[in-house]
């Protein structure tokens, strides 16, 4: 072993672009439903986003949750319009909702270099990610970053309990989480008392949550490549 520390690094929207693919689908799905039912596109989009969070909280971050939300949204507006739902429209919504889970993701600026730095500096690199195991593993494999990754921890929902489980016997003083989500990354890290490096970039309503930014373990990053300098001051790094 002999790692200088243990990095728990989020994947989606920390290392690889993700929410952009969901936003594109939400736009297209709202358009389709608005056109079919005659309701205002913005109203459809708002309700769809609401259902998306409700369903994700209920089902966990599984692929089926996106289609479930938008099909429910479609039925709701069709009911209100007194129309039946065209099976062709349902098929098209299903096709759209699969896209974010099947797309080869673009890496975010600085992500590849930072992951490589963590590895070469002597950290144990765990990708700590929420979603379905085969999907998350495929995204990681496709990124080409596997050589810099020691472990992949895939869970349906990130909680303090699951984080503690993956920390195992590791010294909490030498563990830290890097991620973009207050809900999934920052809150669990602060709850178990490890440093949380918060890449405060995008927002999905699922991720919205107040966290105690006055907690000494809370550190905000503008960019992921600020990490090496911060960690080099704290750990006896090899590079
Ligand atoms: Mg994320």
Boltz pocket constraint, residues with backbone or C-beta under 6 A from the ligand:
constraints:
  - pocket:
      binder: B
      contacts: [[A, 10], [A, 11], [A, 12], [A, 13], [A, 14], [A, 179], [A, 180], [A, 181]]
      max_distance: 6.0
